[in-house]
């Protein structure tokens, strides 16, 4: 069974499993299924707004697709999340990417 199918099986049993949803979004992004990946990131963040890594990876996915204004908005939300949760490593990574895109 491929990773996407396995992750979808997990999510069928537990739709709020943040780790599985993040994994699915990452797999879809890696396969070039940008819209499906972004949909999974959005669902994840709706269910678990403190899942900091999802903001950063969603922003990277958007930037790779040339959707910089959307990436900037996702990064701003991610910076706020990282500050709220005290995740300084994620904060510095997202701030650096934000500075790069928001010139």
Rosetta blueprint (number, residue, H / E / L):
1 X L
2 X L
3 X H
4 X H
5 X H
6 X H
7 X H
8 X H
9 X H
10 X H
11 X H
12 X H
13 X H
14 X L
15 X L
16 X L
17 X L
18 X H
19 X H
20 X H
21 X H
22 X H
23 X H
24 X H
25 X H
26 X H
27 X H
28 X H
29 X H
30 X H
31 X L
32 X L
33 X L
34 X H
35 X H
36 X H
37 X H
38 X H
39 X H
40 X H
41 X H
42 X H
43 X H
44 X H
45 X H
46 X H
47 X H
48 X L
49 X L
50 X L
51 X L
52 X H
53 X H
54 X H
55 X H
56 X H
57 X H
58 X H
59 X H
60 X H
61 X H
62 X H
63 X H
64 X H
65 X L
66 X L
67 X L
68 X H
69 X H
70 X H
71 X H
72 X H
73 X H
74 X H
75 X H
76 X H
77 X H
78 X H
79 X H
80 X H
81 X H
82 X H
83 X H
84 X H
85 X H
86 X L
87 X L
88 X H
89 X H
90 X H
91 X H
92 X H
93 X H
94 X H
95 X H
96 X H
97 X H
98 X H
99 X H
100 X H
101 X H
102 X L
103 X L
